[in-house]
Amino acid sequence: MAITARFGFIQTRVILAFFYAMLIGPTSLILAVTGRDLLDKRHLGAKETAWQEADSAKPDLERAKRMS
């Protein structure tokens, strides 16, 4: 069991590294090269807030029934 536990630990690290290298790494590189800001924080100044008003409808009984 000790050998299988070590093998599982190493296998997990290899799988995580593979997915990072194949998915997250290239995606972040493409976003950095194109200059995209997915959080829309680039236009904020030092003391501004990122708060945005919600586009929500008035609460009513029919809407509450659909949500549950």
N, CA, C and O atoms as a GROMACS GRO file, in nm:
protein
  272
    1MET      N    1   0.082  -0.120   0.000
    1MET     CA    2   0.000   0.000   0.000
    1MET      C    3   0.086   0.126   0.000
    1MET      O    4   0.046   0.228  -0.056
    2ALA      N    5   0.201   0.120   0.061
    2ALA     CA    6   0.287   0.238   0.065
    2ALA      C    7   0.335   0.274  -0.076
    2ALA      O    8   0.345   0.392  -0.111
    3ILE      N    9   0.364   0.170  -0.156
    3ILE     CA   10   0.411   0.196  -0.292
    3ILE      C   11   0.297   0.254  -0.376
    3ILE      O   12   0.319   0.346  -0.454
    4THR      N   13   0.177   0.200  -0.361
    4THR     CA   14   0.064   0.251  -0.440
    4THR      C   15   0.028   0.393  -0.398
    4THR      O   16  -0.014   0.473  -0.481
    5ALA      N   17   0.042   0.425  -0.269
    5ALA     CA   18   0.014   0.561  -0.224
    5ALA      C   19   0.112   0.660  -0.286
    5ALA      O   20   0.074   0.769  -0.328
    6ARG      N   21   0.238   0.622  -0.292
    6ARG     CA   22   0.338   0.709  -0.355
    6ARG      C   23   0.313   0.722  -0.504
    6ARG      O   24   0.326   0.831  -0.560
    7PHE      N   25   0.277   0.612  -0.567
    7PHE     CA   26   0.246   0.615  -0.710
    7PHE      C   27   0.126   0.706  -0.737
    7PHE      O   28   0.127   0.784  -0.833
    8GLY      N   29   0.023   0.696  -0.654
    8GLY     CA   30  -0.094   0.781  -0.670
    8GLY      C   31  -0.062   0.928  -0.651
    8GLY      O   32  -0.114   1.013  -0.723
    9PHE      N   33   0.025   0.958  -0.556
    9PHE     CA   34   0.066   1.096  -0.531
    9PHE      C   35   0.140   1.152  -0.653
    9PHE      O   36   0.112   1.263  -0.697
   10ILE      N   37   0.232   1.075  -0.706
   10ILE     CA   38   0.308   1.119  -0.824
   10ILE      C   39   0.218   1.130  -0.946
   10ILE      O   40   0.230   1.224  -1.023
   11GLN      N   41   0.129   1.032  -0.963
   11GLN     CA   42   0.037   1.034  -1.077
   11GLN      C   43  -0.054   1.157  -1.072
   11GLN      O   44  -0.081   1.217  -1.176
   12THR      N   45  -0.101   1.193  -0.956
   12THR     CA   46  -0.184   1.312  -0.942
   12THR      C   47  -0.108   1.437  -0.983
   12THR      O   48  -0.161   1.522  -1.054
   13ARG      N   49   0.015   1.449  -0.939
   13ARG     CA   50   0.098   1.565  -0.975
   13ARG      C   51   0.122   1.572  -1.126
   13ARG      O   52   0.118   1.679  -1.185
   14VAL      N   53   0.146   1.456  -1.188
   14VAL     CA   54   0.170   1.453  -1.332
   14VAL      C   55   0.045   1.494  -1.408
   14VAL      O   56   0.054   1.571  -1.504
   15ILE      N   57  -0.071   1.445  -1.367
   15ILE     CA   58  -0.196   1.481  -1.434
   15ILE      C   59  -0.226   1.630  -1.419
   15ILE      O   60  -0.264   1.695  -1.516
   16LEU      N   61  -0.208   1.684  -1.299
   16LEU     CA   62  -0.231   1.826  -1.278
   16LEU      C   63  -0.136   1.912  -1.359
   16LEU      O   64  -0.176   2.014  -1.416
   17ALA      N   65  -0.010   1.872  -1.365
   17ALA     CA   66   0.088   1.947  -1.445
   17ALA      C   67   0.054   1.941  -1.593
   17ALA      O   68   0.069   2.040  -1.664
   18PHE      N   69   0.009   1.826  -1.639
   18PHE     CA   70  -0.029   1.812  -1.780
   18PHE      C   71  -0.145   1.904  -1.814
   18PHE      O   72  -0.139   1.976  -1.914
   19PHE      N   73  -0.250   1.904  -1.733
   19PHE     CA   74  -0.365   1.990  -1.761
   19PHE      C   75  -0.329   2.137  -1.752
   19PHE      O   76  -0.380   2.218  -1.829
   20TYR      N   77  -0.243   2.172  -1.659
   20TYR     CA   78  -0.199   2.311  -1.651
   20TYR      C   79  -0.123   2.351  -1.777
   20TYR      O   80  -0.146   2.457  -1.834
   21ALA      N   81  -0.032   2.264  -1.818
   21ALA     CA   82   0.051   2.295  -1.934
   21ALA      C   83  -0.030   2.298  -2.063
   21ALA      O   84   0.003   2.374  -2.154
   22MET      N   85  -0.133   2.218  -2.073
   22MET     CA   86  -0.210   2.209  -2.197
   22MET      C   87  -0.332   2.301  -2.202
   22MET      O   88  -0.379   2.335  -2.310
   23LEU      N   89  -0.385   2.340  -2.088
   23LEU     CA   90  -0.507   2.422  -2.088
   23LEU      C   91  -0.486   2.562  -2.033
   23LEU      O   92  -0.509   2.661  -2.102
   24ILE      N   93  -0.443   2.571  -1.910
   24ILE     CA   94  -0.435   2.700  -1.842
   24ILE      C   95  -0.320   2.784  -1.895
   24ILE      O   96  -0.335   2.904  -1.917
   25GLY      N   97  -0.206   2.723  -1.916
   25GLY     CA   98  -0.089   2.796  -1.964
   25GLY      C   99  -0.112   2.864  -2.099
   25GLY      O  100  -0.093   2.985  -2.109
   26PRO      N  101  -0.152   2.788  -2.204
   26PRO     CA  102  -0.176   2.852  -2.334
   26PRO      C  103  -0.289   2.954  -2.332
   26PRO      O  104  -0.281   3.057  -2.400
   27THR      N  105  -0.393   2.926  -2.254
   27THR     CA  106  -0.504   3.021  -2.246
   27THR      C  107  -0.457   3.153  -2.186
   27THR      O  108  -0.489   3.260  -2.239
   28SER      N  109  -0.382   3.148  -2.080
   28SER     CA  110  -0.334   3.272  -2.018
   28SER      C  111  -0.234   3.343  -2.109
   28SER      O  112  -0.231   3.466  -2.113
   29LEU      N  113  -0.154   3.267  -2.181
   29LEU     CA  114  -0.060   3.327  -2.274
   29LEU      C  115  -0.133   3.400  -2.387
   29LEU      O  116  -0.096   3.512  -2.424
   30ILE      N  117  -0.236   3.338  -2.442
   30ILE     CA  118  -0.316   3.401  -2.548
   30ILE      C  119  -0.384   3.527  -2.497
   30ILE      O  120  -0.384   3.629  -2.566
   31LEU      N  121  -0.440   3.522  -2.377
   31LEU     CA  122  -0.506   3.640  -2.320
   31LEU      C  123  -0.407   3.752  -2.293
   31LEU      O  124  -0.439   3.869  -2.311
   32ALA      N  125  -0.287   3.717  -2.250
   32ALA     CA  126  -0.186   3.819  -2.225
   32ALA      C  127  -0.139   3.884  -2.354
   32ALA      O  128  -0.119   4.005  -2.359
   33VAL      N  129  -0.121   3.804  -2.459
   33VAL     CA  130  -0.075   3.858  -2.587
   33VAL      C  131  -0.180   3.946  -2.652
   33VAL      O  132  -0.148   4.051  -2.708
   34THR      N  133  -0.307   3.905  -2.643
   34THR     CA  134  -0.414   3.983  -2.704
   34THR      C  135  -0.456   4.102  -2.619
   34THR      O  136  -0.525   4.191  -2.668
   35GLY      N  137  -0.416   4.104  -2.492
   35GLY     CA  138  -0.449   4.217  -2.405
   35GLY      C  139  -0.589   4.213  -2.348
   35GLY      O  140  -0.641   4.316  -2.306
   36ARG      N  141  -0.652   4.096  -2.346
   36ARG     CA  142  -0.787   4.084  -2.291
   36ARG      C  143  -0.784   4.090  -2.140
   36ARG      O  144  -0.692   4.039  -2.076
   37ASP      N  145  -0.885   4.153  -2.084
   37ASP     CA  146  -0.898   4.164  -1.938
   37ASP      C  147  -1.034   4.104  -1.902
   37ASP      O  148  -1.136   4.173  -1.912
   38LEU      N  149  -1.036   3.979  -1.860
   38LEU     CA  150  -1.162   3.910  -1.835
   38LEU      C  151  -1.237   3.964  -1.714
   38LEU      O  152  -1.358   3.945  -1.703
   39LEU      N  153  -1.169   4.030  -1.624
   39LEU     CA  154  -1.234   4.085  -1.506
   39LEU      C  155  -1.271   4.232  -1.523
   39LEU      O  156  -1.328   4.292  -1.432
   40ASP      N  157  -1.241   4.291  -1.637
   40ASP     CA  158  -1.270   4.431  -1.666
   40ASP      C  159  -1.216   4.524  -1.557
   40ASP      O  160  -1.286   4.615  -1.514
   41LYS      N  161  -1.093   4.502  -1.514
   41LYS     CA  162  -1.032   4.584  -1.410
   41LYS      C  163  -0.934   4.685  -1.467
   41LYS      O  164  -0.888   4.774  -1.395
   42ARG      N  165  -0.901   4.672  -1.592
   42ARG     CA  166  -0.798   4.756  -1.649
   42ARG      C  167  -0.838   4.904  -1.651
   42ARG      O  168  -0.752   4.991  -1.636
   43HIS      N  169  -0.966   4.933  -1.669
   43HIS     CA  170  -1.010   5.072  -1.678
   43HIS      C  171  -1.028   5.138  -1.542
   43HIS      O  172  -1.054   5.258  -1.536
   44LEU      N  173  -1.014   5.063  -1.434
   44LEU     CA  174  -1.035   5.120  -1.301
   44LEU      C  175  -0.913   5.200  -1.257
   44LEU      O  176  -0.798   5.163  -1.284
   45GLY      N  177  -0.940   5.310  -1.191
   45GLY     CA  178  -0.831   5.388  -1.132
   45GLY      C  179  -0.798   5.333  -0.995
   45GLY      O  180  -0.847   5.227  -0.956
   46ALA      N  181  -0.716   5.404  -0.922
   46ALA     CA  182  -0.672   5.355  -0.792
   46ALA      C  183  -0.784   5.357  -0.687
   46ALA      O  184  -0.787   5.270  -0.600
   47LYS      N  185  -0.875   5.454  -0.694
   47LYS     CA  186  -0.977   5.466  -0.591
   47LYS      C  187  -1.117   5.437  -0.644
   47LYS      O  188  -1.215   5.461  -0.573
   48GLU      N  189  -1.130   5.387  -0.764
   48GLU     CA  190  -1.261   5.357  -0.819
   48GLU      C  191  -1.307   5.220  -0.770
   48GLU      O  192  -1.228   5.141  -0.720
   49THR      N  193  -1.435   5.194  -0.787
   49THR     CA  194  -1.492   5.067  -0.747
   49THR      C  195  -1.536   4.990  -0.871
   49THR      O  196  -1.561   5.049  -0.976
   50ALA      N  197  -1.544   4.860  -0.858
   50ALA     CA  198  -1.586   4.774  -0.968
   50ALA      C  199  -1.733   4.734  -0.955
   50ALA      O  200  -1.779   4.643  -1.023
   51TRP      N  201  -1.806   4.802  -0.868
   51TRP     CA  202  -1.946   4.769  -0.845
   51TRP      C  203  -2.028   4.799  -0.970
   51TRP      O  204  -2.013   4.905  -1.031
   52GLN      N  205  -2.115   4.705  -1.007
   52GLN     CA  206  -2.206   4.724  -1.119
   52GLN      C  207  -2.346   4.694  -1.071
   52GLN      O  208  -2.369   4.597  -0.998
   53GLU      N  209  -2.439   4.776  -1.111
   53GLU     CA  210  -2.578   4.754  -1.073
   53GLU      C  211  -2.632   4.630  -1.144
   53GLU      O  212  -2.601   4.606  -1.261
   54ALA      N  213  -2.710   4.551  -1.074
   54ALA     CA  214  -2.766   4.428  -1.132
   54ALA      C  215  -2.885   4.462  -1.221
   54ALA      O  216  -2.961   4.554  -1.194
   55ASP      N  217  -2.898   4.385  -1.328
   55ASP     CA  218  -3.012   4.398  -1.417
   55ASP      C  219  -3.116   4.294  -1.377
   55ASP      O  220  -3.136   4.194  -1.446
   56SER      N  221  -3.182   4.319  -1.266
   56SER     CA  222  -3.278   4.220  -1.217
   56SER      C  223  -3.419   4.277  -1.222
   56SER      O  224  -3.441   4.398  -1.217
   57ALA      N  225  -3.512   4.186  -1.233
   57ALA     CA  226  -3.654   4.224  -1.239
   57ALA      C  227  -3.707   4.241  -1.097
   57ALA      O  228  -3.646   4.195  -1.000
   58LYS      N  229  -3.820   4.307  -1.087
   58LYS     CA  230  -3.884   4.324  -0.956
   58LYS      C  231  -3.928   4.188  -0.903
   58LYS      O  232  -3.975   4.104  -0.980
   59PRO      N  233  -3.915   4.164  -0.774
   59PRO     CA  234  -3.958   4.035  -0.720
   59PRO      C  235  -4.110   4.022  -0.724
   59PRO      O  236  -4.182   4.114  -0.684
   60ASP      N  237  -4.157   3.909  -0.773
   60ASP     CA  238  -4.301   3.883  -0.774
   60ASP      C  239  -4.322   3.734  -0.747
   60ASP      O  240  -4.227   3.656  -0.747
   61LEU      N  241  -4.446   3.696  -0.725
   61LEU     CA  242  -4.479   3.560  -0.686
   61LEU      C  243  -4.450   3.460  -0.798
   61LEU      O  244  -4.396   3.353  -0.770
   62GLU      N  245  -4.482   3.492  -0.920
   62GLU     CA  246  -4.459   3.400  -1.032
   62GLU      C  247  -4.310   3.372  -1.052
   62GLU      O  248  -4.269   3.259  -1.078
   63ARG      N  249  -4.230   3.475  -1.039
   63ARG     CA  250  -4.086   3.457  -1.055
   63ARG      C  251  -4.030   3.370  -0.942
   63ARG      O  252  -3.943   3.287  -0.966
   64ALA      N  253  -4.079   3.389  -0.822
   64ALA     CA  254  -4.036   3.308  -0.708
   64ALA      C  255  -4.075   3.162  -0.726
   64ALA      O  256  -4.000   3.073  -0.687
   65LYS      N  257  -4.190   3.136  -0.784
   65LYS     CA  258  -4.234   2.998  -0.807
   65LYS      C  259  -4.144   2.930  -0.910
   65LYS      O  260  -4.114   2.811  -0.896
   66ARG      N  261  -4.101   3.004  -1.012
   66ARG     CA  262  -4.014   2.946  -1.114
   66ARG      C  263  -3.875   2.918  -1.058
   66ARG      O  264  -3.809   2.825  -1.104
   67MET      N  265  -3.829   2.995  -0.962
   67MET     CA  266  -3.695   2.979  -0.908
   67MET      C  267  -3.684   2.857  -0.815
   67MET      O  268  -3.575   2.802  -0.800
   68SER      N  269  -3.794   2.816  -0.754
   68SER     CA  270  -3.785   2.704  -0.658
   68SER      C  271  -3.805   2.571  -0.723
   68SER      O  272  -3.800   2.469  -0.655
   0.00000   0.00000   0.00000
